[in-house]
Amino acid sequence: MMVQQLKQSFFQVFTVTTLWVTLLLTLFYHNQPIRMTFLWNVAGISFAAAVLFGVMYSALWNHFTLKPLWNIVISSTCNIAGGMVIVWLFSREMFELIAPWFPGMWLLSIVLHVIAFYFYARIDSRKKAEELNDILK
């Protein structure tokens, strides 16, 4: 069951990312010629996003039983590493421009993951409390 969910999630994210990157390339590079080999970079970008958001996030937050602190650290690290791979596949020059900012981006990612986890946990606990109250009525 878990493998089937992860496989389905992988292909959903892969497809949506491919369409999204293609749309962005169409909008912003519509007059520029693109090498055919760049299409493999688009496939690599979609693959990296699918592994990151379709498999890793889903497995980490829905199936693994690590403490939230480890989930946040692993998510932040993989998010920034995956993001850097995606930027590298899109543009080597852009990657070299933002690479020195890696520690700051990682720290910002941790802070944002903590905030997101706090709000998600708060909403989830409120929803579960309402469900329990409905059962008791």
Solvent accessible surface area in square Angstrom, and as a share of the most:
residue,aa,sasa,rsa
1,M,183,0.82
2,M,74,0.33
3,V,104,0.60
4,Q,109,0.49
5,Q,80,0.36
6,L,21,0.10
7,K,103,0.44
8,Q,104,0.46
9,S,27,0.18
10,F,32,0.13
11,F,115,0.48
12,Q,102,0.45
13,V,35,0.20
14,F,58,0.24
15,T,71,0.41
16,V,98,0.57
17,T,21,0.12
18,T,43,0.25
19,L,115,0.57
20,W,142,0.50
21,V,17,0.10
22,T,67,0.39
23,L,85,0.42
24,L,58,0.29
25,L,19,0.10
26,T,79,0.46
27,L,102,0.51
28,F,144,0.60
29,Y,78,0.30
30,H,126,0.56
31,N,127,0.65
32,Q,104,0.46
33,P,132,0.83
34,I,73,0.37
35,R,167,0.61
36,M,146,0.65
37,T,82,0.48
38,F,25,0.11
39,L,95,0.47
40,W,195,0.69
41,N,27,0.14
42,V,8,0.05
43,A,32,0.25
44,G,21,0.20
45,I,6,0.03
46,S,0,0.00
47,F,114,0.48
48,A,18,0.14
49,A,7,0.05
50,A,0,0.00
51,V,61,0.35
52,L,11,0.05
53,F,93,0.39
54,G,0,0.00
55,V,45,0.26
56,M,36,0.16
57,Y,44,0.17
58,S,24,0.15
59,A,8,0.06
60,L,6,0.03
61,W,82,0.29
62,N,108,0.56
63,H,61,0.27
64,F,105,0.44
65,T,137,0.80
66,L,80,0.40
67,K,149,0.63
68,P,62,0.39
69,L,120,0.60
70,W,138,0.49
71,N,11,0.05
72,I,10,0.05
73,V,43,0.25
74,I,59,0.30
75,S,0,0.00
76,S,0,0.00
77,T,57,0.33
78,C,43,0.26
79,N,38,0.20
80,I,24,0.12
81,A,46,0.36
82,G,12,0.12
83,G,26,0.25
84,M,20,0.09
85,V,71,0.41
86,I,38,0.19
87,V,31,0.18
88,W,106,0.37
89,L,27,0.14
90,F,57,0.24
91,S,24,0.15
92,R,103,0.37
93,E,131,0.59
94,M,86,0.38
95,F,55,0.23
96,E,121,0.54
97,L,133,0.66
98,I,45,0.23
99,A,33,0.26
100,P,100,0.63
101,W,174,0.61
102,F,79,0.33
103,P,89,0.56
104,G,44,0.43
105,M,52,0.23
106,W,85,0.30
107,L,110,0.55
108,L,103,0.51
109,S,10,0.06
110,I,33,0.17
111,V,72,0.42
112,L,97,0.48
113,H,26,0.12
114,V,70,0.40
115,I,81,0.41
116,A,61,0.47
117,F,61,0.26
118,Y,122,0.47
119,F,104,0.43
120,Y,145,0.55
121,A,39,0.30
122,R,116,0.42
123,I,99,0.50
124,D,40,0.21
125,S,67,0.43
126,R,131,0.48
127,K,111,0.47
128,K,111,0.47
129,A,48,0.37
130,E,97,0.44
131,E,94,0.42
132,L,110,0.55
133,N,81,0.42
134,D,94,0.49
135,I,133,0.68
136,L,146,0.73
137,K,195,0.83
